[in-house]
Amino acid sequence: MPYVGKWLASQDSSLTALALLAFTHVIEYVGREANKKFVTAVLPAMVERAVPGGDALLTQAAVGGLGAIAEHGGKLLSRNAAADVGRKLLAILQRPEARFSSNFQTSETAAVALGKLIVHRGASVDAAVAVPEFLSWLPLRHSDEAPSRAAILCLTQLLEADVAATFGANGAAMPKVLGALSSAYESDGIEQALSARMCGLVKQWCATDQQLLESCSASLTQASRDKIVRMASA
C-alpha cells in the first residue's frame, strides 16, 4: 500500500483511479479495525475526486470507494463527512447528464454508494431526498453482477428496516420497488439467502394487503408480475 498510496498524487488519472480502487478493495476486506489506517489515508482523496462532471474514471473509482467506506468504515466516516458525501453523490446523480450513456457506469456506481450510505449512515442524509433518488436508479441496467447485487441488498435492507419510509407517501414507490425486486429475482448473482429475504418481504405484503400488491404490480410486465406471484408463494 505505500507504493499504491503514491499514485494518489499522480498526474496520470489512470494511476490515481487504480490507487482508489486498490484502497477500496482493501477497505472492503480487511475489517473495520484495520480500516483505521486505510480510511484515514484515502478518504480526503476520494472526497476530492467525487465531483459531478469530473474525469469519469476517477469519479467512478472515488464514489465506489466512498460507498465502501460508508459500509465498512463505521464512525471513521464522521456524521459531517457522511453528510458531505451524501451531497456529493446526489449532485452526481441529479445532474442533467447523469443518464447519458457515457455516464451510466459512474452514475450507477454512485447510486450503489448512495444506497450504502442510506443503509449504514442513514442519520447523516436527508432520507426524503436520498431514498427516492436511490430508487430511481433501480434496477441497475448497465452494471455487472456485483454492483447490481449490492444495490438490491441495500434495497432489501431498507425495506426490512422501514418499509413505510421506503415506499414513501401513500406507498407511491411500491411499484418501483416491486419492479426492482422482480428484476433481481431468479437472476444471476443473487444468492439464495438474498432471494429468500426478498421473497419474505413480498409474502408479508401479500398477507397484509394482497389487493394492494396486485394493484401496484399491474404496471409491470407480465414476466415481472409472474415473478411477484412466484415470490409470494415461494
Residue pairs with C-beta under 8 A, 6 or more apart in sequence:
1 22
1 23
1 26
1 38
1 41
4 18
4 19
4 22
4 23
5 19
5 41
5 42
6 19
7 15
7 16
7 18
7 19
8 16
8 19
8 20
8 42
8 45
9 16
10 16
10 19
13 55
13 57
13 58
14 57
16 45
16 49
16 58
16 61
17 57
17 58
17 60
17 61
18 61
19 42
19 45
20 42
20 45
20 46
20 49
20 58
20 61
20 62
20 64
20 65
21 61
21 64
21 65
23 38
23 41
23 42
23 46
23 65
24 61
24 64
24 65
24 68
26 38
27 35
27 38
27 39
27 42
27 65
27 68
27 69
27 72
27 73
28 68
28 71
28 72
30 38
31 72
32 72
32 73
32 74
35 72
35 73
35 74
35 76
36 76
39 69
39 73
39 76
39 77
40 76
42 65
43 69
43 73
43 76
43 77
43 81
45 62
46 62
46 63
46 65
46 66
46 69
47 62
47 66
47 81
47 84
47 85
47 88
48 62
49 55
49 58
49 59
49 61
49 62
50 59
50 62
50 63
50 66
50 85
50 88
50 89
50 92
50 110
51 59
51 88
51 92
52 59
52 91
52 92
52 95
53 95
53 97
56 102
56 103
56 105
56 106
59 92
59 106
60 105
60 106
60 109
63 88
63 89
63 92
63 106
63 109
63 110
63 113
64 109
64 112
64 113
66 85
66 88
66 89
66 113
66 117
67 109
67 112
67 113
67 114
67 115
67 116
67 117
67 150
68 116
69 76
69 77
69 85
70 77
70 82
70 85
70 113
70 116
70 117
70 120
70 121
71 116
71 119
71 120
77 85
77 121
79 121
79 123
79 124
80 124
82 117
82 121
82 124
82 125
83 124
83 125
85 113
85 117
86 114
86 117
86 121
86 124
86 125
86 126
86 130
89 110
89 113
89 114
89 117
90 114
90 129
90 130
90 133
92 98
92 106
92 107
92 110
93 107
93 110
93 111
93 114
93 133
93 137
94 133
97 103
98 107
99 107
104 141
104 142
105 142
105 143
107 137
108 137
108 140
108 141
108 142
108 143
108 147
108 151
109 143
109 147
111 133
111 134
111 137
111 138
111 140
111 151
112 140
112 143
112 147
112 150
112 151
112 154
114 130
114 133
114 134
115 134
115 150
115 151
115 154
115 155
115 158
116 150
116 154
117 124
117 125
117 130
118 125
118 127
118 130
118 131
118 134
118 154
118 158
119 154
119 157
119 158
119 161
127 165
131 158
131 165
131 166
131 168
131 173
132 168
132 173
134 154
134 155
135 155
135 166
135 173
135 176
135 177
135 180
136 176
137 151
138 151
138 152
138 155
138 176
138 177
138 179
138 180
138 183
139 148
139 151
139 152
139 179
139 180
139 183
139 184
140 147
140 148
140 151
143 151
145 188
145 189
146 189
148 184
148 187
148 189
149 184
149 189
149 190
149 191
149 194
152 180
152 181
152 184
152 190
152 194
152 198
153 194
155 166
155 177
155 180
155 181
156 194
156 197
156 198
156 201
158 165
158 166
159 166
159 177
159 201
160 197
160 201
163 201
166 173
166 177
167 173
167 174
167 177
171 212
171 216
174 212
174 216
175 216
175 217
175 219
175 220
178 202
178 213
178 216
178 217
178 220
178 224
178 228
179 220
179 224
181 198
181 201
181 202
181 228
181 231
182 220
182 224
182 225
182 227
182 228
182 231
183 224
184 190
184 198
185 195
185 198
185 199
185 227
185 230
185 231
186 195
186 227
186 230
190 198
196 234
198 231
199 231
199 232
199 234
202 213
202 228
202 231
202 232
203 231
203 232
203 234
205 212
205 213
206 213
206 232
213 228
213 232
217 224
217 225
217 228
218 225
220 228
